[in-house]
Amino acid sequence: MKTKLLTTFFFTLCSFFSMAQSSSSGAPDQIWTLKQCIDYAMANNLDIKRSTYNVESGELDKKQSKYAMVPTLNAGAGYGLNWGRSLNPVTYDFTTQQLNSLNPFVSSSVTLFNGLRIQNTIKQFDKSYEAAKKDLEKTQNDVRLNIVLLYINVIFNKEQLNNARFLMASTQVQLERVRKQVEAGALPRSEALNLDAQLATNDVNVINQENALNLSLLQLKQALQLPASTPLDVQLIDVAVEDIVLDQSREEIFNVAKQTMPEIESARLKVESSSYAMKAAKGNMLPRLSVNGSINSNYSSASDRVRQVPTGSSELTVEPIGWVEVDGTDRIVYTQYEQPTFETINGYGYRDQLKDNLYRSVGLNLTIPIFNGMQSRYSYQRASINREISRISAIEIENTLRQSVETAFNNALAASKTYNSSIRQVQAREEAFRMMEQRVAAGAANSFEFQISQNDLFRAKTDFTRAKYDFIFRKKVLDFYLGKSLEY
């Protein structure tokens, strides 16, 4: 009987579908499926884009923390122009002439030990990066749920509009029949007036439902970041009764949600990240050992002039060094030695000076923190506090998830009961209205009784439609917590 009712209901919807999807200008709207809406939102939602950039930023932090273990390498040069008395950086002689100087250098440094701060920082940013990816999944899930809710709300209002149009058409048929009976004198004119008033009420209901449908479409467009003028209509969801049966307990759903929901994993990763941050902060209180190396050279224009340079050979030189008396006679004493020979060079340019003045150095640096304004200790204490805060946040997120699952389960259970009751109510109201139409046609019932029966049917169908889509959405939320797809 339920299947028959649903089949009849959807057949009625289809009969008015072409009317519902035409805009005021008469042009048909573009039909969007739920999957198309979700895919479009995934590609254009600003919150998702922001979360995506947060993931990229976390990846950069992760990479940068790893490169902290690689030796640094820097190069540079200093250029100077001096007047007056100054020091020649090549010969270290004082000069009063104008000179130009150039001092290029290359330096490198690598940390050998710093209390494992670099290693813990790498682990910290690695966990933060993974947490950012889980936060992105959480944002995507939130957008999906919102799109599903808005999409179902549009379908609900479409069915409400079709119900209102169906009742208005039924009233119009009854009004034409009563008018003929009034003209024939079989019924008083008040019967036609009452039905005419009921037709006006039906028309108001149609207008209200059209406004509700337009508003729900506008909300869906806004969630999709689309202008209000964009032609858009939604495709009806074909859901069988057996597809929306509750077959798991709230505890089972929660246990699965703890394993599948990204916010739980994100909270856990943030706790681990804060723990590594605390260890990294503790490393600042330990000694640090590093090795440094550099290569320097210099050039001075004061040396770039005429100069004497050794030739690599020598000549014998004889020089007197004194007098001695030999047999009463003074004789000159000579000494001889090899003296290097020099040649005169007119210039001592950049290349030669930089090559000859190379200076290399390597050294170990040990830094032992003794007192630095308590910065390291307070940083460690703040990191410890942040870890406890992240633990509290993880507990809150798990409690929130439990409450959300419990609330969603109770809502779905209540919606299921309401849905089943509304099915029976619609069946009874439809049968009562069918009999009322027969009685009115036979003249056994008046327009007032017809109005009451029609209004009861309209309310029953409205309640049925609301209960149906409320149950669909509530069940879809539970499927979401079970890690199932949100698409139909």
C-alpha positions in Angstrom: 0.0 0.0 0.0 2.9 2.3 0.8 4.5 1.6 -2.5 1.3 2.3 -4.3 0.9 5.6 -2.5 4.4 6.7 -3.3 3.9 5.7 -7.0 0.7 7.7 -7.1 2.2 10.7 -5.4 5.2 10.9 -7.7 3.0 10.4 -10.8 1.0 13.5 -9.6 4.2 15.4 -9.2 5.3 14.5 -12.7 2.1 15.8 -14.2 2.9 19.3 -12.9 6.7 19.2 -13.3 6.8 21.0 -16.6 4.9 23.9 -15.0 7.2 24.1 -12.0 10.5 24.4 -14.0 9.6 27.3 -16.2 10.7 30.8 -15.2 8.7 33.9 -15.4 10.1 34.6 -18.8 9.0 31.2 -20.1 12.6 29.8 -20.5 13.3 26.4 -18.9 15.8 26.4 -16.1 18.9 24.2 -16.1 18.3 21.0 -14.2 21.0 20.2 -11.6 21.4 16.9 -9.9 22.4 16.6 -6.3 25.9 15.4 -7.4 26.3 18.3 -9.8 25.4 20.7 -6.9 27.9 19.1 -4.6 30.7 19.0 -7.2 30.1 22.6 -8.0 30.2 23.6 -4.4 33.4 21.6 -3.8 35.1 23.6 -6.6 33.8 27.1 -5.8 33.1 27.3 -2.0 35.2 29.9 -0.4 35.6 28.1 2.9 37.0 25.1 1.0 39.4 27.3 -0.9 40.5 28.9 2.4 41.1 25.4 3.9 43.0 24.3 0.8 45.4 27.2 1.2 45.8 26.3 4.9 46.8 22.8 3.7 49.3 24.3 1.3 50.7 26.6 4.0 51.1 23.6 6.3 53.0 21.7 3.6 55.4 24.7 3.2 56.0 24.7 7.0 56.7 21.0 6.9 59.2 21.3 4.1 60.9 24.3 5.6 61.3 22.5 8.9 63.1 19.7 7.1 65.5 22.0 5.4 66.6 23.3 8.8 68.8 20.2 8.9 70.7 21.2 5.7 73.8 23.3 6.0 73.3 27.0 5.3 75.3 28.6 2.5 75.7 32.3 2.0 77.8 34.5 -0.3 78.3 38.2 -0.5 80.7 41.0 -1.1 81.5 44.4 0.4 82.7 47.4 -1.7 84.2 50.5 -0.2 85.6 53.9 -1.4 87.9 55.7 1.0 89.6 59.1 1.1 92.4 60.4 3.4 94.3 58.3 5.8 93.1 54.8 5.7 94.3 51.2 6.0 95.1 49.2 3.0 93.2 45.9 3.6 95.7 44.0 1.5 99.1 45.1 2.9 97.7 46.6 6.2 99.8 49.7 5.5 98.5 53.2 6.1 97.9 55.3 3.0 96.5 58.7 2.3 95.4 58.1 -1.2 91.9 57.4 -2.5 91.4 53.7 -2.8 88.6 51.2 -3.7 88.3 47.9 -1.9 86.4 44.7 -2.5 85.8 41.9 0.0 83.9 38.9 -1.3 83.1 36.0 1.0 81.3 32.6 1.2 80.2 31.1 4.5 78.4 28.0 5.6 77.1 26.6 8.9 75.4 23.4 10.1 73.9 22.6 13.4 75.2 19.4 14.9 73.1 19.4 18.1 70.4 21.7 19.5 68.5 19.6 22.0 66.6 17.7 19.2 64.7 21.0 18.5 64.9 20.6 14.7 63.8 17.0 14.8 60.8 17.7 17.1 59.9 20.8 15.0 59.8 18.6 11.9 57.4 16.2 13.6 55.3 19.1 14.9 54.7 20.5 11.4 54.2 17.1 9.9 51.3 16.5 12.3 50.0 20.0 11.8 50.0 19.4 8.0 48.1 16.2 8.4 45.6 18.0 10.7 45.1 20.7 8.1 44.2 18.1 5.6 41.6 16.6 8.0 40.2 20.1 8.6 39.8 20.5 4.8 37.8 17.2 4.8 35.7 18.5 7.7 35.0 21.7 5.7 34.1 19.7 2.6 31.7 17.5 4.7 30.0 20.6 6.2 29.5 22.0 2.7 28.1 18.7 1.4 25.6 18.5 4.3 24.5 22.1 3.7 24.0 21.5 0.0 22.0 18.3 0.7 19.8 20.1 3.1 19.1 23.0 0.7 18.6 20.7 -2.2 16.1 18.6 -0.3 14.4 21.8 0.9 13.9 22.8 -2.8 12.4 19.4 -3.6 10.1 19.7 -0.5 8.8 23.1 -1.7 8.3 21.8 -5.2 6.1 19.0 -3.9 4.3 21.4 -1.7 3.7 23.6 -4.7 2.4 20.7 -6.8 0.1 19.7 -3.9 -1.3 23.2 -3.8 -1.8 23.2 -7.6 -3.5 19.8 -7.5 -6.0 21.0 -4.9 -6.6 24.2 -6.8 -7.3 22.2 -10.0 -9.7 19.9 -8.0 -11.5 22.9 -6.6 -11.8 24.4 -10.1 -13.4 21.2 -11.4 -15.9 21.2 -8.5 -16.7 24.8 -9.0 -17.6 24.3 -12.7 -19.8 21.4 -11.7 -21.6 23.4 -8.9 -22.1 26.4 -11.3 -23.9 24.1 -13.7 -26.1 22.8 -10.9 -26.7 26.4 -9.7 -27.7 27.4 -13.2 -30.1 24.4 -13.3 -31.6 25.4 -10.0 -30.4 22.3 -8.2 -28.2 24.1 -5.8 -28.3 27.6 -4.2 -25.9 30.3 -5.5 -24.1 30.3 -2.0 -22.6 26.9 -2.9 -20.9 28.4 -5.9 -19.7 31.4 -3.9 -18.3 29.2 -1.2 -16.3 27.2 -3.7 -15.2 30.4 -5.5 -13.8 31.6 -2.1 -12.1 28.2 -1.6 -10.6 28.6 -5.1 -9.2 32.0 -4.1 -7.7 30.4 -0.9 -6.1 27.7 -3.0 -4.7 30.4 -5.3 -3.1 32.1 -2.3 -1.7 28.8 -1.2 -0.1 28.3 -4.6 1.4 31.8 -4.5 2.8 31.2 -1.0 4.3 27.9 -2.1 5.8 29.5 -5.2 7.4 32.1 -3.0 8.7 29.4 -0.7 10.1 27.5 -3.7 11.8 30.6 -5.1 13.3 31.4 -1.7 14.7 27.8 -1.3 16.1 28.0 -4.9 17.7 31.4 -4.0 19.3 29.9 -0.9 20.7 27.0 -2.9 22.1 29.4 -5.5 23.7 31.5 -2.7 25.3 28.4 -1.2 26.7 27.5 -4.7 28.1 31.1 -5.1 25.7 31.7 -8.0 23.9 34.9 -8.9 20.2 35.0 -8.2 19.5 35.4 -12.0 21.2 32.0 -12.8 18.6 29.6 -14.3 18.5 26.6 -11.9 16.2 23.8 -11.1 16.7 20.6 -9.3 16.1 17.0 -10.2 13.7 15.0 -8.1 15.2 12.3 -5.9 13.8 8.9 -6.3 14.1 7.2 -2.9 12.4 3.9 -2.1 11.0 3.2 1.3 13.4 0.5 2.0 16.3 2.9 1.4 15.5 5.0 4.4 15.2 2.3 7.1 17.0 2.7 10.4 19.0 -0.4 10.9 21.7 0.6 13.4 21.8 1.8 17.0 23.1 5.2 18.0 26.1 3.6 19.8 27.1 1.7 16.6 26.8 4.8 14.6 28.9 6.8 17.0 31.7 4.1 17.1 31.9 4.2 13.3 31.8 8.0 13.3 34.8 8.2 15.7 36.8 6.3 13.1 35.6 8.1 10.0 34.9 11.7 10.9 38.0 13.9 10.0 37.5 16.3 13.0 38.3 13.5 15.4 41.5 12.6 13.6 42.4 16.3 13.2 42.0 16.8 17.0 44.3 13.8 17.7 46.9 15.1 15.3 46.8 18.5 16.9 47.4 17.0 20.3 50.5 15.2 18.9 51.7 18.3 17.2 51.4 20.3 20.4 53.4 17.6 22.2 56.3 17.8 19.7 56.1 21.6 20.0 56.6 21.3 23.7 59.7 19.0 23.2 61.0 21.5 20.6 60.6 24.3 23.1 62.5 22.3 25.7 65.4 21.9 23.3 66.0 25.7 23.5 67.2 25.2 27.1 69.9 22.7 26.1 73.4 23.4 24.7 73.8 23.9 21.0 76.7 22.8 18.9 77.4 24.0 15.4 80.3 24.0 12.9 81.0 27.1 10.7 83.3 27.6 7.7 84.1 30.6 5.5 86.2 31.6 2.6 87.2 35.3 2.3 89.4 37.4 0.1 90.0 41.1 -0.7 91.1 43.6 -3.2 92.4 47.1 -2.8 93.1 49.7 -5.5 96.1 50.9 -3.4 97.9 47.7 -4.4 96.8 47.8 -8.0 99.9 49.9 -8.9 103.6 49.5 -9.8 105.2 46.9 -7.5 108.1 44.6 -7.1 107.5 40.9 -7.1 110.1 38.1 -6.7 111.3 36.5 -9.9 112.2 33.2 -8.2 116.0 33.5 -8.8 118.8 35.2 -6.8 122.2 36.9 -7.3 125.4 36.9 -5.2 125.9 40.1 -3.3 129.2 41.1 -1.6 129.1 43.9 1.0 131.8 45.2 3.4 131.0 44.7 7.0 134.0 46.2 8.8 137.7 46.4 9.3 140.3 44.1 10.9 144.0 44.6 11.6 146.2 42.0 10.0 150.0 42.3 10.7 149.6 45.9 11.6 147.6 46.6 8.5 143.8 47.5 8.4 141.9 45.3 6.0 138.3 45.5 4.9 136.1 42.5 5.8 133.4 41.5 3.2 130.4 39.2 3.4 128.5 37.6 0.6 124.9 36.2 0.4 122.3 35.2 -2.1 119.7 38.0 -2.6 116.4 37.3 -4.3 115.8 39.3 -7.4 112.6 41.2 -8.1 111.0 42.5 -11.2 108.7 45.5 -11.6 105.1 44.8 -12.5 102.9 47.7 -13.6 99.5 46.3 -12.2 98.1 44.0 -9.6 94.5 43.5 -10.7 91.3 42.0 -9.2 92.0 38.4 -10.2 95.5 38.3 -8.9 94.7 40.0 -5.6 91.6 37.9 -4.9 93.6 34.8 -5.7 96.6 35.7 -3.5 94.5 37.0 -0.6 92.2 33.9 0.0 91.5 33.2 3.6 89.8 30.0 4.8 88.4 29.2 8.3 86.6 26.4 10.0 85.4 26.4 13.6 83.1 24.8 16.2 80.6 26.9 18.2 79.2 25.7 21.5 76.4 27.8 23.0 75.3 27.0 26.6 72.1 28.9 27.6 72.5 30.2 31.1 70.1 33.1 31.4 68.2 34.8 28.6 65.4 36.6 30.4 63.5 33.3 31.1 62.4 33.3 27.4 63.2 29.6 26.8 61.6 28.4 30.1 58.4 30.4 29.6 58.2 29.3 25.9 58.3 25.7 27.2 55.6 26.4 29.7 53.4 28.0 27.1 53.9 25.0 24.8 52.9 22.7 27.7 49.7 24.8 28.3 48.9 24.7 24.6 49.2 20.9 24.7 46.7 20.7 27.5 44.4 23.0 25.6 44.6 20.8 22.5 43.7 17.8 24.7 40.7 19.5 26.1 39.6 20.5 22.5 39.9 16.9 21.4 37.7 15.8 24.3 35.2 18.5 23.4 35.2 17.5 19.7 34.5 13.9 20.6 31.7 14.9 23.0 30.2 17.2 20.3 30.3 14.4 17.8 28.6 12.0 20.3 25.9 14.6 21.0 25.4 15.2 17.3 25.1 11.5 16.5 22.6 11.0 19.4 20.6 14.1 18.3 20.6 13.0 14.7 19.5 9.5 15.7 16.7 10.7 17.8 15.6 13.1 15.1 15.7 10.3 12.5 13.8 8.0 14.7 11.1 10.6 15.4 11.0 11.5 11.7 10.5 7.8 10.9 7.5 7.5 13.2 6.0 10.7 11.8 6.6 9.5 8.3 4.8 6.2 8.8 1.9 8.0 10.6 1.6 10.5 7.8 1.3 7.7 5.2 -1.7 6.3 6.9 -3.1 9.8 7.4 -2.8 10.6 3.7 -4.4 7.3 2.7 -7.4 8.0 4.9 -7.7 11.7 3.8 -7.5 10.7 0.1 -10.2 8.1 0.5 -12.4 10.6 2.5 -11.9 13.3 -0.2 -12.7 10.8 -3.0 -15.9 10.0 -1.3 -16.6 13.7 -0.6 -16.2 14.4 -4.3 -18.8 11.7 -5.1 -21.2 13.1 -2.5 -20.8 16.6 -3.9 -21.4 15.4 -7.4 -24.5 13.6 -6.2 -25.7 16.6 -4.2 -25.4 14.8 -0.9 -22.8 17.2 0.5 -22.5 21.0 0.3 -19.5 23.2 -0.5 -18.6 23.8 3.1 -18.1 20.1 3.7 -16.1 19.9 0.5 -13.8 22.7 1.7 -13.2 21.0 5.1 -12.4 17.7 3.4 -10.1 19.4 0.9 -8.3 21.4 3.5 -7.8 18.2 5.6 -6.3 16.5 2.6 -4.0 19.4 1.8 -2.7 19.5 5.4 -2.3 15.7 5.4 -0.3 15.9 2.1 1.7 18.8 3.5 2.5 16.9 6.6 3.4 13.8 4.6 5.8 15.7 2.3 7.4 17.4 5.3 7.8 14.2 7.2 9.1 12.3 4.1 11.9 14.8 3.3 12.7 15.4 6.9 13.2 11.6 7.3 15.2 11.5 4.1 17.6 14.2 5.4 17.8 12.8 8.9 18.6 9.4 7.6 21.2 10.9 5.2 22.9 12.6 8.2 23.2 9.2 9.9 24.6 7.7 6.7 27.1 10.6 6.6 28.3 9.7 10.2 28.6 6.1 8.9 31.0 7.3 6.2 28.6 6.7 3.4 28.2 9.0 0.3 25.8 11.9 0.6 24.8 11.5 -3.0 21.7 9.7 -4.3 
